[in-house]
Amino acid sequence: MGQQIEKLAQFVAKTQLADIPASVQRHAKMVLLDTLGVILAGAERPEVRELRERLAPTAGTGATVYARGWPVNDPRTAALLNGIAGRAIELCEGQRLVSGQAAMQVLPGVLALGENAERTGREMLAAFILGYDVAGRLCTAFKPRPLAHQNGQASLLAAAAACARLRGLDAAGISRAMRISTTLVLTPSYNNAVAGATTLNVAGGMSGFAGALAPDLVLAGFEAQEDAIEEALANLVGDGFRPEGLLDELGTTWHITRNWFRLYACCNPIHPALDCLQETLKKLRPRPEDVERIDVATYKFAAVMRNPDPPNYFASKYSFPHAAAAMIVNGHAGYSSLNDEAVHNPAIAALRHRVHMTEDPAMSAVAPRLRPACLTLTLKDGRQATHECESHRGDFNRPFEESELREKFRELAGFVLTPEGVKEVEQAVDRCEQWQSVCELTDRLRRHGKS
């Protein structure tokens, strides 16, 4: 059994909220608020609604599904549905230095089990922060296979750790929950994204399901091999695992503070180019019909997101030509701009084919430490503007203002909550460490939900 995994499990079991710096707790509450807003808006997607209805006849009891009507289901299914909803609109946060969206992988299971077991806000918040830390550390040590999307991979094990802690398991039980969960790790393909295959979001939801299931498997007596995590991440779903640095700065560096947020409703790698486009639009102020062409150089992972004809809403989130055209036509690239109507908007469709993307090897060489882009906007009258950046807004060197993130939450939550409900839920999250039970959140959702 790996010594590093065991020490990490001990850290998860023994660390109390009082041991976590106040600044980390404040940041974690902003991550919680942001993630909750994304789940609430994502619950409105048609495929998510349909799945919810199909699972309703077999619904259990114990945890709330964050959607209109606030149905109750067993914690595993509630976590699954909430995780799928949160992945559906491509607005969740992510880890800065490694690939992964830890909050959306960890939080649904934590909220579902926290509600079901009537855990306090302090217990919920501590489990969330510690689960995120496990995700950051595992993802740093883990080398994913090139085509494997991080939904349902290393962060799924972190969800199991967080949920096992919330169920009151000791360090040995948390370790076993994580090792058992290696049999539940998935291998979704990045190609799902550009193909518009929303099954990728199911993989995200499965982290919540597995996290809520794993403690019961431990309590039922299931066992796992001692090196299950090392074997799975190094040789099965992954292409290498180096546990040597897993415990570096444990308890002093908190991975939840090393995240990024997003305001553009599309895949993060194309955000730097969108920032550049926004700056050139400010300079030239063109009408959509004035645009001759847009040329972008960026790093490899972003440069492949260039399909000018995305087949559906989900695929459009992974197309820079589409996001750029929507920004020009609608004035921004937020949630209400990159919607279903945008995919079929003829003005946007025409502009998409005027966007040209290439990889710059020098930019690829500095990613992911930096995520550069350089964009030139050329108008039909010959005027040009060029802008370049080292990384997108929301990154370490260009963080969003807290007010911007709160406004994002208010917009997204407003799709399913009344204005008074949006205000109450926001205030409740700000003081979540004072909750006597996670039910204080779900009670507010029910009280202020739109019909």
N, C-alpha and C positions, 0 to 999 in steps of 0.2 A: 504494500500500500504506500503510495507516494507521501513522503513526509510533508511536502508543501501543501498538498490537498488537505491533509489532516489538520495542519496548522491553520489553514484558511477556514476550515469548518469550525475549528475552535474559536476563531475570531468572530465568526458569524453568531455562534451560540452565546458567547460571553459579553459581547459589546452591547452596552446600553445606550439609549438616546443621549443621556447626560455625558457620555464619553465622546460624542460627536460634536465638533465645534458648532457654535451658533450660526456662523456664516455658512457652513455646509448645510445646516438644517434649513436656513432661509432659501438657499438656492434650490434645495430639494423640493421645497414647497412650490417654487415656481415651476419646476419640472413636472410636479404632480398636477398643478393647475393646467399647464399647457397640454399634458397628455389627456387629462379628463375632457378638455374642450374638444380635442380631436376625436376622441371616442364618441362623444355625444353627436357631433356632426356626421361622423362616419356611419352611425346607426341609421341614417336616413337613406343610404345608398340602396337601390332596389334589390340587389342580390343579397345584401345583408338582411333587409326586411323579409325577403322570401325565405331565407334560411331560418330566421327566427320563427316564422310562422310554421315552417315544416317541422321544427323541433318542438313546438309548443305542445302537441298532443302527448308527448312523452316527458314533459317537464316535471322536474322534481321540485324540491323546496330548499330554501336556505340562503340564496344570494340573488341580488338584483341584476337584471340585464339593463344596461343604461340606454334606454330607448323609450319612445312614446308608449305610454301605458305602463311602463316600469314593471314588466313581467318578472316573476320570480322563478328561478330554476335551481337545480343543484349547483354547487359552487364550481364544479368542473366545466359544466356547459355554459354557465354564466361567464366564466373567465374566457372560454373559447370564443363566445359571441362578442364579448367586449373587445377582445384582442383583434378579431377579424375586423370589427368596425373601425378600430383605431388605425389599422393598416390601410383601410380602403381608400383614403383620400390623399395619401402621400403628403402629410403635414406633420408627422410625428418627429420628435427630436432624435438625435443620434450621438454616438460616441465620436469624439473629434479625431483621435489618432489611430483608430482602428475601425474596421467595418462593423457596424452593429447599431441596433436601435433598442438599447437596453430598457428604457422606461416602458415601452410598449410591450416588451417581452415579459417584464417582471411585474408591473403594476396590476394588470387585470387579475392575476392569481392572488396577489396580496389583498386587493380590495374584496374579492369574493370570499376568501377564507376569513378575512378580518370581519366581514359582516356576519358570516355564518357562525363564527365562534364568539361574536360580540367582543372582539379585541378593542383595546383603547386606541386612541389616535397616536399616542406615544409608541405603542407596540407596532402599529401599522407603519408609521413613518420610519422607525428604526429598521424594520424588515425591508422596506423599500430601498433605503439608502445602502444597506448592507448587501442586498441582492444586486443592486446596480454595481457596487464595488466588485463583487465576484464576477459579474459580466465583463467589466472592464479589464480585470486581471486575466481571466481566461482568454478573452479575445486578443489580448496583447501577446500571450504565450502561444496562441493557436495560429497556425497557417492554414487558412481555408483553401480548398481547391479552387482553381481560377473561375470556374463557372458557377460555383456554389454561392447562393445568396445566404446572408447570415440569419434570415428568419428561421427560427427553430433549431439553431445550431448551438454554439457555445452558450449563448444567453439563455437557452432553455434549461441548462444545468443550473444557471444562476437563479432562475425562477423557482426551481426545485429547492434550492438552498433557502431562499427567502420564505417560501411557504412552509418549509419544514421548521424553520425557526418560529414562525407565527403559530404553528401547531404545538409548540413547546418541546420539540425534540432536542436532545442534547447534541453535543458535537459529533458523537459517533452516529447518531441518527441522521444528522444533517449530511454527513459524509456519505452515508449509505443511500440517502435519497438522491444525492447528486450522481452517485455511481449507478444506481438503478436506472436513472433517467437517461443514461447513455444509450439504452436500448430504444428510447423514444425519439432520439435526435433525427432530424430530417435532412434531406439533401435537395432543397428546391433550387432550380436553375435561374440564373439572371435572365436567361432568354425568355422566361415567362413575362418579364416586365415589358420588353419591346414588342412582344407578341400580344400584349393586352390580356394575358391569362391571369385572371383574378384569383386563381387557385394559389398564387404566391401569398396572398393575404391570409389564406387558411393556415399556411405554414406559420405565419406570425401568431395567429390565434392559438395554435397548438402549444406554444410555450406556456400560456396561461393554463391550458387544460392539463399539461404534464406537471406543471408546478403544483396545481391543486391535487393531482392524483398521487404524486410521489410520496407524500407523508403517509397516506393510507396504505401504500404498498409496503412501506417500512413497518408500520404498525401491524400489518397483517403477517409479517414474518418473511417477506421476500428478501432474498440475498442478492448480492452482486459481487463480481470478481474484484479483487483488491486493486488491480491496475486498470479498471474499466475506463476511467477518464483518459488516462495516458494512451491506452490502446485506441480508443474511439477517435480522439482528436488527432492523434499522430498518423494512424494507419487506415481508419475506416472512413469516416466522413471528412477527415482533414488530411493535410499533406505535411504535417509536422507539428510537434508540441514540445516547447522548451519550458519546463516548469521552474528553471533556475531563478528567474526573476519574479516569480509569482507573488512573493511576499515583500517585494521592494517597497519601502516607505509605507508599510501596512499601518494604518491608523493615523498616518500623517498626510498622505496624499489620498484624496477621496475622488474616485473616478466620476462621480456624479457632477462634480464641478468642472470636469474636463469634457463637457458635452457641447453640442451646438444646437441652436433652435432654428426653425425655418419659418419664414413668412410667405415665401413663394410656394405655391401648391404643386410642386413638382420635385423630381429627384435631385438630391443635394449636389451631385457633381456638376450640374449645369448652372448652379446659382452664381458662381463667379462671372460667367459670361452674361448672365442676366443683369448683374450689377453693372457691368460695362455697358450693356445696351441702355440701361436706364440713364447713365451719365451722358451718352451720346444723344439720346432723345431730348434731354434737358438743353443741350447746346443747339440742336438743329430744329427742334419742335416741328417735325414733319407730319403731314397727314399720311395715312396708310398708303394712299395712291402715289405719294411722292417718292417712296422707297424704291431704289434701283436694286440694291443688293446689300447683304450683310455678310461679312467675312470674319470668321472666328478661328483663332488658334488657341488650343488649350491642351491639357494633359490627356493621356491616352484614355483613361476610364470615362472621361466626359466626352471625348471626341467621338465615341461610338454611338452616342445618343443623338443621332442626326436623321432619323427617319422622317421625311417630309409628309408622309401620309399615314399617320398612326391610325390603326383600325378601329379604336374605340376610346372611351374616356380614360381607362386605366393606362393604355399604351401611350396616350397623349402626355402623361406625366413624365415619360422618359424620352421625350422628343424636344430637343432645344429649338428646332425650327418652329414647332407648334407653340411652345411657351413664349418664344420671342415674338411671333406674330400676334399672339393673344395680348401680350404687353403693349404692342404698338396700337392695336385696334381698340382695346378696352382701357388702356392707360395704366394697367398694373398686371401682375401675375399672381394675385392672391386667389383665395378659394372661389370667390364669385366670378373670377375671370376665366380660370381654367376649369370650366364646367362642361356638362354634356353638350350644351348648345354650341360651345366654342369649337368642338370637333367638326361640326357641320356648317359653321359660319363661312360663307363663300369668300368674304374679305380676308379672313384668317387663312383659309386654304390657299388662296392666291399668294399670300405673302410667304407661306412656308417654303415655297420653291425658290425663293430668292435668298435663302440662307445657306451658307456654305461653311462647313466645319472641317478643320484639319488638326491632326496631332502635331504638337511641337515637342520633339524629343527632349529638348532642354527643360521644358515644363514638366514632362513626365518624370524626369530625373529627380525633381524636388518634391513630388507628391509621395505620400500624403501630408508631409510636414507643411508644405504649402500647396495651394490648389489654384494655380494661376490661369489667367485667361487674358487674351488681347482681342479686341473687337473693333472693326472698322465699319461704320455705317455710311453708305454712299447713296446720295439722292439723285434723282433723274436730272436735276439741273447742274450736276457736277460737284455740289458741295459734299464735303466729307468731314467726319469726326472720328477720332480714334481714342479709345480708352483702354487701359490695362490695369489689372490688379493682381496682387499676390494671392489673395484668398477672398472668399465671399464675406459679406456682412453676416454677423452672427458667430464668426470665428473668434479666436482668442484676441486678435489685434483689432477687431472691429465689432465688439459685442452690441447686441440690440439693447435699447433702453427698456427697462422694466415696463414702462407705459405701453410700448409697442406690443409686448407679449400679452399684457393684460387686455389690450384692445382686441388682439387675435382671439383670446379666450371668449370675450364677450360676443364677438361676431359668431363664433362657432356654437357656443352654448345657446345662443339666442334662437337657433333653429328648433330647439326642443323645450326650452324653458321660457317662462315669462320674463319681462325685464326685471321684476322684483326677484324672481328666482335666480337669474344670472347674478344679481348683486349679492344675494344671500349666500349662494354657493361659493362665490369668489371670497367673500369674507370668512366663510367657514373653513375653506382650505388654508387661508392665512393663519388660522389659529388651530389647525388640525391636531396639534399636540395636546390640546385641551379636551378633545372629544372623550367622553366616557365610553363611547362605542362608535365604530365605523357606521353604525346605523344612523348617526346624526347626519351624515352626508346623504344617505339614501332617503331618509325621511324628508329632507329638503327638496330633493329631486321630485319625489312624489307630490309634495304639496304644491310645487310650482311648475309642474310639467304642462306643456301645451297638449291639447287633445289631438 
